[in-house]
Structures are given as C-alpha cells and as structure tokens.
C-alpha cells in the first residue's frame, strides 16, 4: 500500500478574526476557521490522521500542532513562502517519521494554486488534486459527502 501524504489548505479567515482574546499563537489545525479550510482539515483528519500537513501561504508546510500567529498572505497573491523554501521543508519536515518528500503519493485537498505549488515541490507524477478547478461550493459539497460516507476522494 503506498504511503500517502494529505495536504489540507489554509484560508484567509483565522481564529483571531472571530475571537480577539485568543492567544497570539495557536496550533495550525485550530487557526483556520473559514468553511473550506475547516473542511479540508476535517477531511485530512478523517482519512489521513497520521499523515497530513496544512499548506500555509506564509509558513509553508505546517504540522497540525505547530503553533502559528495571525498573518495576511494568500496562495494566489502576495504569498510569503517560496517554492524553494517549500522544497527545503519537504526534505526536512517529517510526518509519521517520514520526510514529506519521501511519500509515494501527495493528495492536495484544495484549489488549483495549492495544487500547482505541490506539483512544483513533489513532481507532477506524485500529486493528485481532486478538488482543483472546482468552485468553492462544489469543493465543500464533495468534502462533506466524502466525510459523511467515509469514502475518500482519492484512494491510497
């Protein structure tokens, strides 16, 4: 069975915009509160609980419990991370004892921009993007169906 890395994606709405009394740093898995980000993280936790990261336009690949602070950067405009930095992180960061770059398959649960980044980092042949190109409403619908039915968007 191939080793799969799931990449959930960040979003512009973060917990600090909902509750200003939140500590300055929170775990990445709790920081993103927009509907799509929350659903991509829920999907990753459901189908890949020990082999997922969150891709941030500022921090790059985040482990779920890695603490972050608020920021204003987007994949499609003014990202604060570069492809070179992402490649370095993919070589250095480990999930479940495996360097990100060493996973056989990478599943990006997010839009085209994040998919394009992943393909540049891991290579087109390793990356699958089941939601890329879909409108947000369709993405949310597909994620909800997958989670409810317990049928993943991509088999590992």
C-alpha positions as a Markdown table, in Angstrom:
| # | Residue | x | y | z |
|---|---|---|---|---|
| 1 | Unk | 0.0 | 0.0 | 0.0 |
| 2 | Unk | 1.5 | 3.3 | -1.0 |
| 3 | Unk | 2.3 | 6.0 | 1.6 |
| 4 | Unk | 0.0 | 9.0 | 1.1 |
| 5 | Unk | 0.6 | 12.5 | 2.4 |
| 6 | Unk | -2.5 | 14.6 | 2.5 |
| 7 | Unk | -2.2 | 18.4 | 2.3 |
| 8 | Unk | -5.1 | 20.4 | 3.7 |
| 9 | Unk | -5.1 | 24.1 | 2.8 |
| 10 | Unk | -5.1 | 27.3 | 4.8 |
| 11 | Unk | -7.5 | 30.2 | 4.4 |
| 12 | Unk | -7.9 | 33.9 | 4.9 |
| 13 | Unk | -10.3 | 33.6 | 7.8 |
| 14 | Unk | -8.4 | 32.8 | 11.0 |
| 15 | Unk | -9.5 | 32.4 | 14.6 |
| 16 | Unk | -8.2 | 35.8 | 15.6 |
| 17 | Unk | -10.8 | 37.5 | 13.4 |
| 18 | Unk | -13.5 | 35.6 | 15.3 |
| 19 | Unk | -12.1 | 36.0 | 18.9 |
| 20 | Unk | -9.5 | 38.7 | 19.6 |
| 21 | Unk | -8.9 | 37.2 | 23.0 |
| 22 | Unk | -7.3 | 34.1 | 21.5 |
| 23 | Unk | -3.6 | 33.7 | 22.4 |
| 24 | Unk | -1.1 | 35.1 | 19.9 |
| 25 | Unk | 0.0 | 31.5 | 18.9 |
| 26 | Unk | -2.4 | 28.5 | 18.3 |
| 27 | Unk | -1.9 | 25.1 | 16.7 |
| 28 | Unk | -2.3 | 25.3 | 12.9 |
| 29 | Unk | -5.2 | 22.8 | 12.9 |
| 30 | Unk | -7.2 | 25.3 | 15.1 |
| 31 | Unk | -6.1 | 28.6 | 13.4 |
| 32 | Unk | -8.1 | 28.3 | 10.2 |
| 33 | Unk | -11.9 | 28.8 | 10.7 |
| 34 | Unk | -13.2 | 29.5 | 7.2 |
| 35 | Unk | -15.6 | 26.9 | 5.9 |
| 36 | Unk | -13.3 | 25.5 | 3.2 |
| 37 | Unk | -10.1 | 25.4 | 5.4 |
| 38 | Unk | -12.0 | 23.7 | 8.2 |
| 39 | Unk | -13.4 | 21.1 | 5.9 |
| 40 | Unk | -10.0 | 20.3 | 4.3 |
| 41 | Unk | -8.6 | 19.8 | 7.7 |
| 42 | Unk | -11.5 | 17.7 | 8.8 |
| 43 | Unk | -11.0 | 15.6 | 5.6 |
| 44 | Unk | -7.3 | 15.1 | 6.4 |
| 45 | Unk | -8.0 | 14.2 | 10.0 |
| 46 | Unk | -10.7 | 11.7 | 8.9 |
| 47 | Unk | -8.8 | 9.9 | 6.1 |
| 48 | Unk | -5.1 | 10.6 | 6.9 |
| 49 | Unk | -4.9 | 11.3 | 10.7 |
| 50 | Unk | -1.2 | 10.5 | 11.0 |
| 51 | Unk | 0.0 | 11.7 | 7.6 |
| 52 | Unk | -1.2 | 15.2 | 6.9 |
| 53 | Unk | 0.1 | 18.8 | 6.8 |
| 54 | Unk | -1.5 | 22.1 | 6.3 |
| 55 | Unk | -0.1 | 24.3 | 3.5 |
| 56 | Unk | 0.1 | 27.9 | 4.5 |
| 57 | Unk | 0.9 | 30.8 | 2.2 |
| 58 | Unk | 3.1 | 32.3 | 4.9 |
| 59 | Unk | 4.6 | 29.3 | 6.9 |
| 60 | Unk | 4.6 | 26.6 | 4.2 |
| 61 | Unk | 4.0 | 23.0 | 5.3 |
| 62 | Unk | 2.6 | 23.0 | 8.9 |
| 63 | Unk | 2.3 | 20.1 | 11.2 |
| 64 | Unk | -1.2 | 20.1 | 12.7 |
| 65 | Unk | 0.0 | 21.0 | 16.2 |
| 66 | Unk | 2.7 | 23.5 | 15.0 |
| 67 | Unk | 1.9 | 26.9 | 16.6 |
| 68 | Unk | 1.3 | 29.9 | 14.3 |
| 69 | Unk | 0.3 | 33.5 | 14.7 |
| 70 | Unk | -2.1 | 35.6 | 12.5 |
| 71 | Unk | -1.0 | 36.7 | 9.1 |
| 72 | Unk | -2.2 | 38.1 | 5.8 |
| 73 | Unk | -0.8 | 36.2 | 2.8 |
| 74 | Unk | -2.5 | 34.2 | 0.1 |
| 75 | Unk | -1.5 | 31.5 | -2.3 |
| 76 | Unk | -2.6 | 33.4 | -5.4 |
| 77 | Unk | -1.4 | 36.8 | -4.3 |
| 78 | Unk | 1.4 | 38.0 | -2.0 |
| 79 | Unk | 2.5 | 34.6 | -0.7 |
| 80 | Unk | 5.2 | 34.9 | 1.9 |
| 81 | Unk | 6.7 | 31.5 | 1.1 |
| 82 | Unk | 8.6 | 30.4 | -2.0 |
| 83 | Unk | 8.8 | 27.2 | -3.9 |
| 84 | Unk | 12.5 | 26.9 | -2.8 |
| 85 | Unk | 11.5 | 27.2 | 0.8 |
| 86 | Unk | 8.7 | 24.6 | 0.4 |
| 87 | Unk | 11.2 | 22.2 | -1.2 |
| 88 | Unk | 13.5 | 22.6 | 1.7 |
| 89 | Unk | 10.7 | 22.0 | 4.2 |
| 90 | Unk | 9.6 | 18.9 | 2.2 |
| 91 | Unk | 13.1 | 17.5 | 2.7 |
| 92 | Unk | 13.4 | 18.4 | 6.4 |
| 93 | Unk | 9.9 | 18.1 | 7.9 |
| 94 | Unk | 8.6 | 14.7 | 8.8 |
| 95 | Unk | 5.1 | 13.3 | 9.3 |
| 96 | Unk | 4.8 | 9.9 | 11.0 |
| 97 | Unk | 8.6 | 9.5 | 10.8 |
| 98 | Unk | 8.7 | 10.1 | 7.0 |
| 99 | Unk | 10.1 | 13.2 | 5.3 |
| 100 | Unk | 7.3 | 14.9 | 3.2 |
| 101 | Unk | 9.3 | 14.4 | 0.0 |
| 102 | Unk | 9.5 | 10.6 | 0.6 |
| 103 | Unk | 5.8 | 10.0 | 0.4 |
| 104 | Unk | 4.8 | 8.0 | -2.7 |
| 105 | Unk | 1.6 | 10.0 | -3.3 |
| 106 | Unk | 0.6 | 13.5 | -2.3 |
| 107 | Unk | -3.1 | 14.4 | -2.2 |
| 108 | Unk | -3.9 | 18.1 | -2.2 |
| 109 | Unk | -7.3 | 19.0 | -0.7 |
| 110 | Unk | -7.7 | 22.5 | -2.0 |
| 111 | Unk | -7.7 | 24.7 | -5.1 |
| 112 | Unk | -5.6 | 25.0 | -8.1 |
| 113 | Unk | -2.9 | 27.3 | -6.7 |
| 114 | Unk | -2.1 | 24.9 | -3.8 |
| 115 | Unk | -2.1 | 22.1 | -6.3 |
| 116 | Unk | 0.3 | 23.9 | -8.6 |
| 117 | Unk | 2.7 | 24.6 | -5.6 |
| 118 | Unk | 2.6 | 20.9 | -4.6 |
| 119 | Unk | 3.4 | 19.8 | -8.2 |
| 120 | Unk | 6.4 | 22.1 | -8.3 |
| 121 | Unk | 7.6 | 20.7 | -4.9 |
| 122 | Unk | 6.9 | 17.0 | -5.3 |
| 123 | Unk | 6.6 | 16.5 | -9.0 |
| 124 | Unk | 3.5 | 16.2 | -11.2 |
| 125 | Unk | 3.5 | 12.4 | -11.1 |
| 126 | Unk | 3.2 | 12.2 | -7.3 |
| 127 | Unk | 0.4 | 14.8 | -6.8 |
| 128 | Unk | -3.3 | 14.3 | -7.1 |
| 129 | Unk | -5.7 | 17.2 | -6.8 |
| 130 | Unk | -9.3 | 16.0 | -6.6 |
| 131 | Unk | -10.8 | 19.5 | -6.0 |
| 132 | Unk | -8.6 | 21.7 | -8.2 |
| 133 | Unk | -10.6 | 23.9 | -10.6 |
| 134 | Unk | -14.0 | 23.4 | -8.8 |
| 135 | Unk | -15.9 | 26.3 | -7.3 |
| 136 | Unk | -15.8 | 26.5 | -3.5 |
| 137 | Unk | -19.4 | 25.4 | -3.1 |
| 138 | Unk | -18.7 | 22.2 | -5.1 |
| 139 | Unk | -15.5 | 21.6 | -3.1 |
| 140 | Unk | -17.4 | 21.9 | 0.2 |
| 141 | Unk | -20.1 | 19.5 | -1.2 |
| 142 | Unk | -17.6 | 16.9 | -2.3 |
| 143 | Unk | -15.7 | 17.1 | 1.0 |
| 144 | Unk | -18.9 | 16.8 | 3.1 |
| 145 | Unk | -20.0 | 13.8 | 1.0 |
| 146 | Unk | -16.7 | 12.1 | 1.4 |
| 147 | Unk | -16.5 | 12.6 | 5.1 |
| 148 | Unk | -20.1 | 11.6 | 5.7 |
| 149 | Unk | -19.9 | 8.5 | 3.5 |
| 150 | Unk | -16.4 | 7.6 | 4.7 |
| 151 | Unk | -15.3 | 7.3 | 1.1 |
| 152 | Unk | -12.1 | 9.2 | 0.3 |
| 153 | Unk | -11.8 | 11.4 | -2.8 |
| 154 | Unk | -8.6 | 9.6 | -3.7 |
| 155 | Unk | -7.6 | 6.1 | -2.8 |
| 156 | Unk | -4.2 | 5.4 | -1.3 |
